């Protein structure tokens, strides 16, 4: 379900909002990682609501600790 929503969003960015191919690809990389993270978290904790803000905080912390730059994290938040 989330993968389909992501594809729809990225198609909308290209067709209706006129975003460049490079921007859409950057968003695809960022958001694909996010969707995978959400799916993994939901499998590990199925009783937790899928839109729990805790997931976003954990994801951002993990990405930051893995060396992702603040600029890349800001781009991710913009895409989100």
mmCIF file of the N, C-alpha and C atoms, coordinates in Angstrom:
data_MODEL
# 
_entry.id   MODEL 
# 
loop_
_atom_site.group_PDB 
_atom_site.id 
_atom_site.type_symbol 
_atom_site.label_atom_id 
_atom_site.label_alt_id 
_atom_site.label_comp_id 
_atom_site.label_asym_id 
_atom_site.label_entity_id 
_atom_site.label_seq_id 
_atom_site.pdbx_PDB_ins_code 
_atom_site.Cartn_x 
_atom_site.Cartn_y 
_atom_site.Cartn_z 
_atom_site.occupancy 
_atom_site.B_iso_or_equiv 
_atom_site.pdbx_formal_charge 
_atom_site.auth_seq_id 
_atom_site.auth_comp_id 
_atom_site.auth_asym_id 
_atom_site.auth_atom_id 
_atom_site.pdbx_PDB_model_num 
ATOM 1   N N  . UNK A 1 1  ? 0.818  -1.194 0.000   1.00 0.00 ? 1  UNK A N  1 
ATOM 2   C CA . UNK A 1 1  ? 0.000  0.000  0.000   1.00 0.00 ? 1  UNK A CA 1 
ATOM 3   C C  . UNK A 1 1  ? 0.866  1.264  0.000   1.00 0.00 ? 1  UNK A C  1 
ATOM 4   N N  . UNK A 1 2  ? 1.883  1.296  0.859   1.00 0.00 ? 2  UNK A N  1 
ATOM 5   C CA . UNK A 1 2  ? 2.740  2.476  0.916   1.00 0.00 ? 2  UNK A CA 1 
ATOM 6   C C  . UNK A 1 2  ? 3.560  2.644  -0.359  1.00 0.00 ? 2  UNK A C  1 
ATOM 7   N N  . UNK A 1 3  ? 3.991  1.539  -0.938  1.00 0.00 ? 3  UNK A N  1 
ATOM 8   C CA . UNK A 1 3  ? 4.788  1.612  -2.169  1.00 0.00 ? 3  UNK A CA 1 
ATOM 9   C C  . UNK A 1 3  ? 3.951  2.209  -3.293  1.00 0.00 ? 3  UNK A C  1 
ATOM 10  N N  . UNK A 1 4  ? 2.702  1.812  -3.389  1.00 0.00 ? 4  UNK A N  1 
ATOM 11  C CA . UNK A 1 4  ? 1.805  2.361  -4.416  1.00 0.00 ? 4  UNK A CA 1 
ATOM 12  C C  . UNK A 1 4  ? 1.567  3.861  -4.184  1.00 0.00 ? 4  UNK A C  1 
ATOM 13  N N  . UNK A 1 5  ? 1.371  4.244  -2.928  1.00 0.00 ? 5  UNK A N  1 
ATOM 14  C CA . UNK A 1 5  ? 1.184  5.658  -2.601  1.00 0.00 ? 5  UNK A CA 1 
ATOM 15  C C  . UNK A 1 5  ? 2.429  6.463  -2.960  1.00 0.00 ? 5  UNK A C  1 
ATOM 16  N N  . UNK A 1 6  ? 3.590  5.892  -2.703  1.00 0.00 ? 6  UNK A N  1 
ATOM 17  C CA . UNK A 1 6  ? 4.839  6.563  -3.061  1.00 0.00 ? 6  UNK A CA 1 
ATOM 18  C C  . UNK A 1 6  ? 4.944  6.741  -4.570  1.00 0.00 ? 6  UNK A C  1 
ATOM 19  N N  . UNK A 1 7  ? 4.652  5.699  -5.322  1.00 0.00 ? 7  UNK A N  1 
ATOM 20  C CA . UNK A 1 7  ? 4.692  5.807  -6.783  1.00 0.00 ? 7  UNK A CA 1 
ATOM 21  C C  . UNK A 1 7  ? 3.727  6.871  -7.293  1.00 0.00 ? 7  UNK A C  1 
ATOM 22  N N  . UNK A 1 8  ? 2.532  6.908  -6.739  1.00 0.00 ? 8  UNK A N  1 
ATOM 23  C CA . UNK A 1 8  ? 1.549  7.928  -7.138  1.00 0.00 ? 8  UNK A CA 1 
ATOM 24  C C  . UNK A 1 8  ? 2.066  9.332  -6.837  1.00 0.00 ? 8  UNK A C  1 
ATOM 25  N N  . UNK A 1 9  ? 2.664  9.504  -5.677  1.00 0.00 ? 9  UNK A N  1 
ATOM 26  C CA . UNK A 1 9  ? 3.202  10.805 -5.279  1.00 0.00 ? 9  UNK A CA 1 
ATOM 27  C C  . UNK A 1 9  ? 4.314  11.243 -6.229  1.00 0.00 ? 9  UNK A C  1 
ATOM 28  N N  . UNK A 1 10 ? 5.227  10.338 -6.521  1.00 0.00 ? 10 UNK A N  1 
ATOM 29  C CA . UNK A 1 10 ? 6.347  10.683 -7.402  1.00 0.00 ? 10 UNK A CA 1 
ATOM 30  C C  . UNK A 1 10 ? 5.869  10.975 -8.822  1.00 0.00 ? 10 UNK A C  1 
ATOM 31  N N  . UNK A 1 11 ? 4.895  10.237 -9.290  1.00 0.00 ? 11 UNK A N  1 
ATOM 32  C CA . UNK A 1 11 ? 4.315  10.530 -10.611 1.00 0.00 ? 11 UNK A CA 1 
ATOM 33  C C  . UNK A 1 11 ? 3.662  11.904 -10.620 1.00 0.00 ? 11 UNK A C  1 
ATOM 34  N N  . UNK A 1 12 ? 2.988  12.254 -9.533  1.00 0.00 ? 12 UNK A N  1 
ATOM 35  C CA . UNK A 1 12 ? 2.364  13.568 -9.438  1.00 0.00 ? 12 UNK A CA 1 
ATOM 36  C C  . UNK A 1 12 ? 3.411  14.675 -9.466  1.00 0.00 ? 12 UNK A C  1 
ATOM 37  N N  . UNK A 1 13 ? 4.533  14.452 -8.795  1.00 0.00 ? 13 UNK A N  1 
ATOM 38  C CA . UNK A 1 13 ? 5.605  15.449 -8.808  1.00 0.00 ? 13 UNK A CA 1 
ATOM 39  C C  . UNK A 1 13 ? 6.095  15.721 -10.226 1.00 0.00 ? 13 UNK A C  1 
ATOM 40  N N  . UNK A 1 14 ? 6.174  14.679 -11.021 1.00 0.00 ? 14 UNK A N  1 
ATOM 41  C CA . UNK A 1 14 ? 6.668  14.809 -12.389 1.00 0.00 ? 14 UNK A CA 1 
ATOM 42  C C  . UNK A 1 14 ? 5.616  15.425 -13.300 1.00 0.00 ? 14 UNK A C  1 
ATOM 43  N N  . UNK A 1 15 ? 4.422  14.875 -13.272 1.00 0.00 ? 15 UNK A N  1 
ATOM 44  C CA . UNK A 1 15 ? 3.377  15.283 -14.213 1.00 0.00 ? 15 UNK A CA 1 
ATOM 45  C C  . UNK A 1 15 ? 2.715  16.604 -13.866 1.00 0.00 ? 15 UNK A C  1 
ATOM 46  N N  . UNK A 1 16 ? 2.336  16.785 -12.624 1.00 0.00 ? 16 UNK A N  1 
ATOM 47  C CA . UNK A 1 16 ? 1.512  17.936 -12.258 1.00 0.00 ? 16 UNK A CA 1 
ATOM 48  C C  . UNK A 1 16 ? 2.277  19.078 -11.615 1.00 0.00 ? 16 UNK A C  1 
ATOM 49  N N  . UNK A 1 17 ? 3.410  18.764 -11.011 1.00 0.00 ? 17 UNK A N  1 
ATOM 50  C CA . UNK A 1 17 ? 4.137  19.818 -10.317 1.00 0.00 ? 17 UNK A CA 1 
ATOM 51  C C  . UNK A 1 17 ? 5.410  20.233 -11.026 1.00 0.00 ? 17 UNK A C  1 
ATOM 52  N N  . UNK A 1 18 ? 5.738  19.528 -12.107 1.00 0.00 ? 18 UNK A N  1 
ATOM 53  C CA . UNK A 1 18 ? 6.872  19.925 -12.931 1.00 0.00 ? 18 UNK A CA 1 
ATOM 54  C C  . UNK A 1 18 ? 8.232  19.827 -12.268 1.00 0.00 ? 18 UNK A C  1 
ATOM 55  N N  . UNK A 1 19 ? 8.389  18.931 -11.310 1.00 0.00 ? 19 UNK A N  1 
ATOM 56  C CA . UNK A 1 19 ? 9.692  18.765 -10.660 1.00 0.00 ? 19 UNK A CA 1 
ATOM 57  C C  . UNK A 1 19 ? 10.672 18.124 -11.640 1.00 0.00 ? 19 UNK A C  1 
ATOM 58  N N  . UNK A 1 20 ? 11.937 18.462 -11.477 1.00 0.00 ? 20 UNK A N  1 
ATOM 59  C CA . UNK A 1 20 ? 12.955 17.909 -12.369 1.00 0.00 ? 20 UNK A CA 1 
ATOM 60  C C  . UNK A 1 20 ? 13.151 16.425 -12.091 1.00 0.00 ? 20 UNK A C  1 
ATOM 61  N N  . UNK A 1 21 ? 13.693 15.739 -13.084 1.00 0.00 ? 21 UNK A N  1 
ATOM 62  C CA . UNK A 1 21 ? 13.952 14.306 -12.960 1.00 0.00 ? 21 UNK A CA 1 
ATOM 63  C C  . UNK A 1 21 ? 14.905 14.021 -11.802 1.00 0.00 ? 21 UNK A C  1 
ATOM 64  N N  . UNK A 1 22 ? 15.910 14.873 -11.638 1.00 0.00 ? 22 UNK A N  1 
ATOM 65  C CA . UNK A 1 22 ? 16.885 14.685 -10.554 1.00 0.00 ? 22 UNK A CA 1 
ATOM 66  C C  . UNK A 1 22 ? 16.220 14.849 -9.183  1.00 0.00 ? 22 UNK A C  1 
ATOM 67  N N  . UNK A 1 23 ? 15.331 15.799 -9.059  1.00 0.00 ? 23 UNK A N  1 
ATOM 68  C CA . UNK A 1 23 ? 14.622 15.998 -7.797  1.00 0.00 ? 23 UNK A CA 1 
ATOM 69  C C  . UNK A 1 23 ? 13.761 14.792 -7.480  1.00 0.00 ? 23 UNK A C  1 
ATOM 70  N N  . UNK A 1 24 ? 13.033 14.327 -8.465  1.00 0.00 ? 24 UNK A N  1 
ATOM 71  C CA . UNK A 1 24 ? 12.151 13.176 -8.260  1.00 0.00 ? 24 UNK A CA 1 
ATOM 72  C C  . UNK A 1 24 ? 12.961 11.937 -7.893  1.00 0.00 ? 24 UNK A C  1 
ATOM 73  N N  . UNK A 1 25 ? 14.108 11.743 -8.520  1.00 0.00 ? 25 UNK A N  1 
ATOM 74  C CA . UNK A 1 25 ? 14.954 10.591 -8.186  1.00 0.00 ? 25 UNK A CA 1 
ATOM 75  C C  . UNK A 1 25 ? 15.514 10.708 -6.772  1.00 0.00 ? 25 UNK A C  1 
ATOM 76  N N  . UNK A 1 26 ? 15.892 11.912 -6.362  1.00 0.00 ? 26 UNK A N  1 
ATOM 77  C CA . UNK A 1 26 ? 16.371 12.112 -4.993  1.00 0.00 ? 26 UNK A CA 1 
ATOM 78  C C  . UNK A 1 26 ? 15.249 11.808 -3.998  1.00 0.00 ? 26 UNK A C  1 
ATOM 79  N N  . UNK A 1 27 ? 14.064 12.281 -4.298  1.00 0.00 ? 27 UNK A N  1 
ATOM 80  C CA . UNK A 1 27 ? 12.916 11.995 -3.436  1.00 0.00 ? 27 UNK A CA 1 
ATOM 81  C C  . UNK A 1 27 ? 12.632 10.492 -3.406  1.00 0.00 ? 27 UNK A C  1 
ATOM 82  N N  . UNK A 1 28 ? 12.760 9.843  -4.562  1.00 0.00 ? 28 UNK A N  1 
ATOM 83  C CA . UNK A 1 28 ? 12.521 8.395  -4.625  1.00 0.00 ? 28 UNK A CA 1 
ATOM 84  C C  . UNK A 1 28 ? 13.494 7.659  -3.698  1.00 0.00 ? 28 UNK A C  1 
ATOM 85  N N  . UNK A 1 29 ? 14.766 8.016  -3.753  1.00 0.00 ? 29 UNK A N  1 
ATOM 86  C CA . UNK A 1 29 ? 15.758 7.370  -2.883  1.00 0.00 ? 29 UNK A CA 1 
ATOM 87  C C  . UNK A 1 29 ? 15.410 7.594  -1.411  1.00 0.00 ? 29 UNK A C  1 
ATOM 88  N N  . UNK A 1 30 ? 15.142 8.833  -1.073  1.00 0.00 ? 30 UNK A N  1 
ATOM 89  C CA . UNK A 1 30 ? 14.842 9.160  0.328   1.00 0.00 ? 30 UNK A CA 1 
ATOM 90  C C  . UNK A 1 30 ? 13.580 8.466  0.814   1.00 0.00 ? 30 UNK A C  1 
ATOM 91  N N  . UNK A 1 31 ? 12.540 8.545  0.029   1.00 0.00 ? 31 UNK A N  1 
ATOM 92  C CA . UNK A 1 31 ? 11.245 8.039  0.479   1.00 0.00 ? 31 UNK A CA 1 
ATOM 93  C C  . UNK A 1 31 ? 11.143 6.518  0.388   1.00 0.00 ? 31 UNK A C  1 
ATOM 94  N N  . UNK A 1 32 ? 11.877 5.901  -0.530  1.00 0.00 ? 32 UNK A N  1 
ATOM 95  C CA . UNK A 1 32 ? 11.879 4.437  -0.589  1.00 0.00 ? 32 UNK A CA 1 
ATOM 96  C C  . UNK A 1 32 ? 12.491 3.877  0.688   1.00 0.00 ? 32 UNK A C  1 
ATOM 97  N N  . UNK A 1 33 ? 13.552 4.490  1.142   1.00 0.00 ? 33 UNK A N  1 
ATOM 98  C CA . UNK A 1 33 ? 14.185 4.081  2.392   1.00 0.00 ? 33 UNK A CA 1 
ATOM 99  C C  . UNK A 1 33 ? 13.219 4.263  3.568   1.00 0.00 ? 33 UNK A C  1 
ATOM 100 N N  . UNK A 1 34 ? 12.503 5.348  3.571   1.00 0.00 ? 34 UNK A N  1 
ATOM 101 C CA . UNK A 1 34 ? 11.521 5.645  4.617   1.00 0.00 ? 34 UNK A CA 1 
ATOM 102 C C  . UNK A 1 34 ? 10.390 4.611  4.613   1.00 0.00 ? 34 UNK A C  1 
ATOM 103 N N  . UNK A 1 35 ? 9.869  4.294  3.446   1.00 0.00 ? 35 UNK A N  1 
ATOM 104 C CA . UNK A 1 35 ? 8.784  3.315  3.340   1.00 0.00 ? 35 UNK A CA 1 
ATOM 105 C C  . UNK A 1 35 ? 9.254  1.951  3.839   1.00 0.00 ? 35 UNK A C  1 
ATOM 106 N N  . UNK A 1 36 ? 10.453 1.553  3.465   1.00 0.00 ? 36 UNK A N  1 
ATOM 107 C CA . UNK A 1 36 ? 10.984 0.275  3.940   1.00 0.00 ? 36 UNK A CA 1 
ATOM 108 C C  . UNK A 1 36 ? 11.116 0.288  5.464   1.00 0.00 ? 36 UNK A C  1 
ATOM 109 N N  . UNK A 1 37 ? 11.616 1.376  5.992   1.00 0.00 ? 37 UNK A N  1 
ATOM 110 C CA . UNK A 1 37 ? 11.743 1.506  7.442   1.00 0.00 ? 37 UNK A CA 1 
ATOM 111 C C  . UNK A 1 37 ? 10.377 1.367  8.117   1.00 0.00 ? 37 UNK A C  1 
ATOM 112 N N  . UNK A 1 38 ? 9.371  2.069  7.592   1.00 0.00 ? 38 UNK A N  1 
ATOM 113 C CA . UNK A 1 38 ? 8.024  1.991  8.173   1.00 0.00 ? 38 UNK A CA 1 
ATOM 114 C C  . UNK A 1 38 ? 7.468  0.575  8.123   1.00 0.00 ? 38 UNK A C  1 
ATOM 115 N N  . UNK A 1 39 ? 7.662  -0.092 7.001   1.00 0.00 ? 39 UNK A N  1 
ATOM 116 C CA . UNK A 1 39 ? 7.172  -1.466 6.872   1.00 0.00 ? 39 UNK A CA 1 
ATOM 117 C C  . UNK A 1 39 ? 7.860  -2.377 7.885   1.00 0.00 ? 39 UNK A C  1 
ATOM 118 N N  . UNK A 1 40 ? 9.169  -2.224 8.053   1.00 0.00 ? 40 UNK A N  1 
ATOM 119 C CA . UNK A 1 40 ? 9.902  -3.032 9.024   1.00 0.00 ? 40 UNK A CA 1 
ATOM 120 C C  . UNK A 1 40 ? 9.446  -2.752 10.451  1.00 0.00 ? 40 UNK A C  1 
ATOM 121 N N  . UNK A 1 41 ? 9.233  -1.475 10.767  1.00 0.00 ? 41 UNK A N  1 
ATOM 122 C CA . UNK A 1 41 ? 8.796  -1.119 12.113  1.00 0.00 ? 41 UNK A CA 1 
ATOM 123 C C  . UNK A 1 41 ? 7.405  -1.665 12.400  1.00 0.00 ? 41 UNK A C  1 
ATOM 124 N N  . UNK A 1 42 ? 6.556  -1.576 11.411  1.00 0.00 ? 42 UNK A N  1 
ATOM 125 C CA . UNK A 1 42 ? 5.187  -2.059 11.617  1.00 0.00 ? 42 UNK A CA 1 
ATOM 126 C C  . UNK A 1 42 ? 5.166  -3.580 11.794  1.00 0.00 ? 42 UNK A C  1 
ATOM 127 N N  . UNK A 1 43 ? 6.044  -4.289 11.092  1.00 0.00 ? 43 UNK A N  1 
ATOM 128 C CA . UNK A 1 43 ? 6.143  -5.739 11.280  1.00 0.00 ? 43 UNK A CA 1 
ATOM 129 C C  . UNK A 1 43 ? 6.632  -6.068 12.689  1.00 0.00 ? 43 UNK A C  1 
ATOM 130 N N  . UNK A 1 44 ? 7.597  -5.286 13.178  1.00 0.00 ? 44 UNK A N  1 
ATOM 131 C CA . UNK A 1 44 ? 8.157  -5.535 14.507  1.00 0.00 ? 44 UNK A CA 1 
ATOM 132 C C  . UNK A 1 44 ? 7.186  -5.145 15.618  1.00 0.00 ? 44 UNK A C  1 
ATOM 133 N N  . UNK A 1 45 ? 6.374  -4.119 15.361  1.00 0.00 ? 45 UNK A N  1 
ATOM 134 C CA . UNK A 1 45 ? 5.431  -3.618 16.369  1.00 0.00 ? 45 UNK A CA 1 
ATOM 135 C C  . UNK A 1 45 ? 4.056  -3.416 15.731  1.00 0.00 ? 45 UNK A C  1 
ATOM 136 N N  . UNK A 1 46 ? 3.363  -4.500 15.369  1.00 0.00 ? 46 UNK A N  1 
ATOM 137 C CA . UNK A 1 46 ? 2.105  -4.370 14.626  1.00 0.00 ? 46 UNK A CA 1 
ATOM 138 C C  . UNK A 1 46 ? 0.994  -3.648 15.375  1.00 0.00 ? 46 UNK A C  1 
ATOM 139 N N  . UNK A 1 47 ? 1.068  -3.568 16.681  1.00 0.00 ? 47 UNK A N  1 
ATOM 140 C CA . UNK A 1 47 ? 0.004  -2.889 17.420  1.00 0.00 ? 47 UNK A CA 1 
ATOM 141 C C  . UNK A 1 47 ? 0.193  -1.376 17.457  1.00 0.00 ? 47 UNK A C  1 
ATOM 142 N N  . UNK A 1 48 ? 1.354  -0.909 17.026  1.00 0.00 ? 48 UNK A N  1 
ATOM 143 C CA . UNK A 1 48 ? 1.619  0.525  16.998  1.00 0.00 ? 48 UNK A CA 1 
ATOM 144 C C  . UNK A 1 48 ? 0.985  1.134  15.758  1.00 0.00 ? 48 UNK A C  1 
ATOM 145 N N  . UNK A 1 49 ? 0.330  2.279  15.889  1.00 0.00 ? 49 UNK A N  1 
ATOM 146 C CA . UNK A 1 49 ? -0.261 2.920  14.704  1.00 0.00 ? 49 UNK A CA 1 
ATOM 147 C C  . UNK A 1 49 ? 0.816  3.200  13.655  1.00 0.00 ? 49 UNK A C  1 
ATOM 148 N N  . UNK A 1 50 ? 0.525  2.964  12.375  1.00 0.00 ? 50 UNK A N  1 
ATOM 149 C CA . UNK A 1 50 ? 1.545  3.142  11.334  1.00 0.00 ? 50 UNK A CA 1 
ATOM 150 C C  . UNK A 1 50 ? 1.993  4.584  11.148  1.00 0.00 ? 50 UNK A C  1 
ATOM 151 N N  . UNK A 1 51 ? 1.252  5.529  11.692  1.00 0.00 ? 51 UNK A N  1 
ATOM 152 C CA . UNK A 1 51 ? 1.638  6.934  11.554  1.00 0.00 ? 51 UNK A CA 1 
ATOM 153 C C  . UNK A 1 51 ? 2.168  7.514  12.864  1.00 0.00 ? 51 UNK A C  1 
ATOM 154 N N  . UNK A 1 52 ? 2.637  6.672  13.765  1.00 0.00 ? 52 UNK A N  1 
ATOM 155 C CA . UNK A 1 52 ? 3.188  7.115  15.037  1.00 0.00 ? 52 UNK A CA 1 
ATOM 156 C C  . UNK A 1 52 ? 4.407  8.003  14.779  1.00 0.00 ? 52 UNK A C  1 
ATOM 157 N N  . UNK A 1 53 ? 4.431  9.191  15.367  1.00 0.00 ? 53 UNK A N  1 
ATOM 158 C CA . UNK A 1 53 ? 5.546  10.119 15.142  1.00 0.00 ? 53 UNK A CA 1 
ATOM 159 C C  . UNK A 1 53 ? 6.852  9.581  15.706  1.00 0.00 ? 53 UNK A C  1 
ATOM 160 N N  . UNK A 1 54 ? 6.785  8.607  16.591  1.00 0.00 ? 54 UNK A N  1 
ATOM 161 C CA . UNK A 1 54 ? 7.998  7.988  17.109  1.00 0.00 ? 54 UNK A CA 1 
ATOM 162 C C  . UNK A 1 54 ? 8.819  7.395  15.974  1.00 0.00 ? 54 UNK A C  1 
ATOM 163 N N  . UNK A 1 55 ? 8.170  6.823  14.985  1.00 0.00 ? 55 UNK A N  1 
ATOM 164 C CA . UNK A 1 55 ? 8.888  6.231  13.853  1.00 0.00 ? 55 UNK A CA 1 
ATOM 165 C C  . UNK A 1 55 ? 9.750  7.269  13.144  1.00 0.00 ? 55 UNK A C  1 
ATOM 166 N N  . UNK A 1 56 ? 9.223  8.453  12.952  1.00 0.00 ? 56 UNK A N  1 
ATOM 167 C CA . UNK A 1 56 ? 9.988  9.501  12.277  1.00 0.00 ? 56 UNK A CA 1 
ATOM 168 C C  . UNK A 1 56 ? 11.201 9.895  13.109  1.00 0.00 ? 56 UNK A C  1 
ATOM 169 N N  . UNK A 1 57 ? 11.026 10.054 14.397  1.00 0.00 ? 57 UNK A N  1 
ATOM 170 C CA . UNK A 1 57 ? 12.165 10.422 15.254  1.00 0.00 ? 57 UNK A CA 1 
ATOM 171 C C  . UNK A 1 57 ? 13.243 9.346  15.244  1.00 0.00 ? 57 UNK A C  1 
ATOM 172 N N  . UNK A 1 58 ? 12.831 8.085  15.331  1.00 0.00 ? 58 UNK A N  1 
ATOM 173 C CA . UNK A 1 58 ? 13.800 6.980  15.311  1.00 0.00 ? 58 UNK A CA 1 
ATOM 174 C C  . UNK A 1 58 ? 14.526 6.945  13.971  1.00 0.00 ? 58 UNK A C  1 
ATOM 175 N N  . UNK A 1 59 ? 13.789 7.101  12.894  1.00 0.00 ? 59 UNK A N  1 
ATOM 176 C CA . UNK A 1 59 ? 14.383 7.069  11.552  1.00 0.00 ? 59 UNK A CA 1 
ATOM 177 C C  . UNK A 1 59 ? 15.412 8.193  11.393  1.00 0.00 ? 59 UNK A C  1 
ATOM 178 N N  . UNK A 1 60 ? 15.042 9.395  11.779  1.00 0.00 ? 60 UNK A N  1 
ATOM 179 C CA . UNK A 1 60 ? 15.966 10.526 11.648  1.00 0.00 ? 60 UNK A CA 1 
ATOM 180 C C  . UNK A 1 60 ? 17.210 10.317 12.501  1.00 0.00 ? 60 UNK A C  1 
ATOM 181 N N  . UNK A 1 61 ? 17.047 9.810  13.705  1.00 0.00 ? 61 UNK A N  1 
ATOM 182 C CA . UNK A 1 61 ? 18.200 9.549  14.568  1.00 0.00 ? 61 UNK A CA 1 
ATOM 183 C C  . UNK A 1 61 ? 19.112 8.501  13.934  1.00 0.00 ? 61 UNK A C  1 
ATOM 184 N N  . UNK A 1 62 ? 18.529 7.401  13.449  1.00 0.00 ? 62 UNK A N  1 
ATOM 185 C CA . UNK A 1 62 ? 19.337 6.348  12.827  1.00 0.00 ? 62 UNK A CA 1 
ATOM 186 C C  . UNK A 1 62 ? 20.087 6.863  11.607  1.00 0.00 ? 62 UNK A C  1 
ATOM 187 N N  . UNK A 1 63 ? 19.417 7.643  10.783  1.00 0.00 ? 63 UNK A N  1 
ATOM 188 C CA . UNK A 1 63 ? 20.061 8.182  9.587   1.00 0.00 ? 63 UNK A CA 1 
ATOM 189 C C  . UNK A 1 63 ? 21.197 9.132  9.959   1.00 0.00 ? 63 UNK A C  1 
ATOM 190 N N  . UNK A 1 64 ? 20.953 9.971  10.952  1.00 0.00 ? 64 UNK A N  1 
ATOM 191 C CA . UNK A 1 64 ? 21.973 10.909 11.401  1.00 0.00 ? 64 UNK A CA 1 
ATOM 192 C C  . UNK A 1 64 ? 23.181 10.171 11.971  1.00 0.00 ? 64 UNK A C  1 
ATOM 193 N N  . UNK A 1 65 ? 22.926 9.150  12.776  1.00 0.00 ? 65 UNK A N  1 
ATOM 194 C CA . UNK A 1 65 ? 24.012 8.375  13.373  1.00 0.00 ? 65 UNK A CA 1 
ATOM 195 C C  . UNK A 1 65 ? 24.790 7.575  12.330  1.00 0.00 ? 65 UNK A C  1 
ATOM 196 N N  . UNK A 1 66 ? 24.158 7.289  11.194  1.00 0.00 ? 66 UNK A N  1 
ATOM 197 C CA . UNK A 1 66 ? 24.857 6.548  10.142  1.00 0.00 ? 66 UNK A CA 1 
ATOM 198 C C  . UNK A 1 66 ? 25.660 7.472  9.229   1.00 0.00 ? 66 UNK A C  1 
ATOM 199 N N  . UNK A 1 67 ? 25.659 8.757  9.525   1.00 0.00 ? 67 UNK A N  1 
ATOM 200 C CA . UNK A 1 67 ? 26.490 9.691  8.775   1.00 0.00 ? 67 UNK A CA 1 
ATOM 201 C C  . UNK A 1 67 ? 25.788 10.493 7.701   1.00 0.00 ? 67 UNK A C  1 
ATOM 202 N N  . UNK A 1 68 ? 24.476 10.384 7.608   1.00 0.00 ? 68 UNK A N  1 
ATOM 203 C CA . UNK A 1 68 ? 23.733 11.163 6.624   1.00 0.00 ? 68 UNK A CA 1 
ATOM 204 C C  . UNK A 1 68 ? 23.803 12.638 7.027   1.00 0.00 ? 68 UNK A C  1 
ATOM 205 N N  . UNK A 1 69 ? 24.097 13.494 6.072   1.00 0.00 ? 69 UNK A N  1 
ATOM 206 C CA . UNK A 1 69 ? 24.262 14.922 6.364   1.00 0.00 ? 69 UNK A CA 1 
ATOM 207 C C  . UNK A 1 69 ? 22.936 15.582 6.726   1.00 0.00 ? 69 UNK A C  1 
ATOM 208 N N  . UNK A 1 70 ? 23.050 16.700 7.427   1.00 0.00 ? 70 UNK A N  1 
ATOM 209 C CA . UNK A 1 70 ? 21.853 17.475 7.773   1.00 0.00 ? 70 UNK A CA 1 
ATOM 210 C C  . UNK A 1 70 ? 21.125 17.951 6.514   1.00 0.00 ? 70 UNK A C  1 
ATOM 211 N N  . UNK A 1 71 ? 21.876 18.257 5.492   1.00 0.00 ? 71 UNK A N  1 
ATOM 212 C CA . UNK A 1 71 ? 21.275 18.704 4.229   1.00 0.00 ? 71 UNK A CA 1 
ATOM 213 C C  . UNK A 1 71 ? 20.410 17.594 3.616   1.00 0.00 ? 71 UNK A C  1 
ATOM 214 N N  . UNK A 1 72 ? 20.915 16.370 3.647   1.00 0.00 ? 72 UNK A N  1 
ATOM 215 C CA . UNK A 1 72 ? 20.150 15.234 3.122   1.00 0.00 ? 72 UNK A CA 1 
ATOM 216 C C  . UNK A 1 72 ? 18.919 14.958 3.974   1.00 0.00 ? 72 UNK A C  1 
ATOM 217 N N  . UNK A 1 73 ? 19.068 15.092 5.277   1.00 0.00 ? 73 UNK A N  1 
ATOM 218 C CA . UNK A 1 73 ? 17.911 14.909 6.157   1.00 0.00 ? 73 UNK A CA 1 
ATOM 219 C C  . UNK A 1 73 ? 16.860 15.989 5.897   1.00 0.00 ? 73 UNK A C  1 
ATOM 220 N N  . UNK A 1 74 ? 17.300 17.202 5.637   1.00 0.00 ? 74 UNK A N  1 
ATOM 221 C CA . UNK A 1 74 ? 16.362 18.281 5.319   1.00 0.00 ? 74 UNK A CA 1 
ATOM 222 C C  . UNK A 1 74 ? 15.640 18.002 4.006   1.00 0.00 ? 74 UNK A C  1 
ATOM 223 N N  . UNK A 1 75 ? 16.358 17.465 3.022   1.00 0.00 ? 75 UNK A N  1 
ATOM 224 C CA . UNK A 1 75 ? 15.728 17.102 1.745   1.00 0.00 ? 75 UNK A CA 1 
ATOM 225 C C  . UNK A 1 75 ? 14.690 16.018 1.971   1.00 0.00 ? 75 UNK A C  1 
ATOM 226 N N  . UNK A 1 76 ? 15.029 15.030 2.809   1.00 0.00 ? 76 UNK A N  1 
ATOM 227 C CA . UNK A 1 76 ? 14.073 13.977 3.133   1.00 0.00 ? 76 UNK A CA 1 
ATOM 228 C C  . UNK A 1 76 ? 12.808 14.572 3.745   1.00 0.00 ? 76 UNK A C  1 
ATOM 229 N N  . UNK A 1 77 ? 12.961 15.472 4.700   1.00 0.00 ? 77 UNK A N  1 
ATOM 230 C CA . UNK A 1 77 ? 11.803 16.084 5.333   1.00 0.00 ? 77 UNK A CA 1 
ATOM 231 C C  . UNK A 1 77 ? 10.983 16.884 4.335   1.00 0.00 ? 77 UNK A C  1 
ATOM 232 N N  . UNK A 1 78 ? 11.659 17.534 3.409   1.00 0.00 ? 78 UNK A N  1 
ATOM 233 C CA . UNK A 1 78 ? 10.955 18.267 2.364   1.00 0.00 ? 78 UNK A CA 1 
ATOM 234 C C  . UNK A 1 78 ? 10.151 17.320 1.487   1.00 0.00 ? 78 UNK A C  1 
ATOM 235 N N  . UNK A 1 79 ? 10.746 16.203 1.135   1.00 0.00 ? 79 UNK A N  1 
ATOM 236 C CA . UNK A 1 79 ? 10.059 15.203 0.315   1.00 0.00 ? 79 UNK A CA 1 
ATOM 237 C C  . UNK A 1 79 ? 8.863  14.631 1.064   1.00 0.00 ? 79 UNK A C  1 
ATOM 238 N N  . UNK A 1 80 ? 9.059  14.418 2.344   1.00 0.00 ? 80 UNK A N  1 
ATOM 239 C CA . UNK A 1 80 ? 7.988  13.854 3.153   1.00 0.00 ? 80 UNK A CA 1 
ATOM 240 C C  . UNK A 1 80 ? 6.845  14.823 3.280   1.00 0.00 ? 80 UNK A C  1 
# 
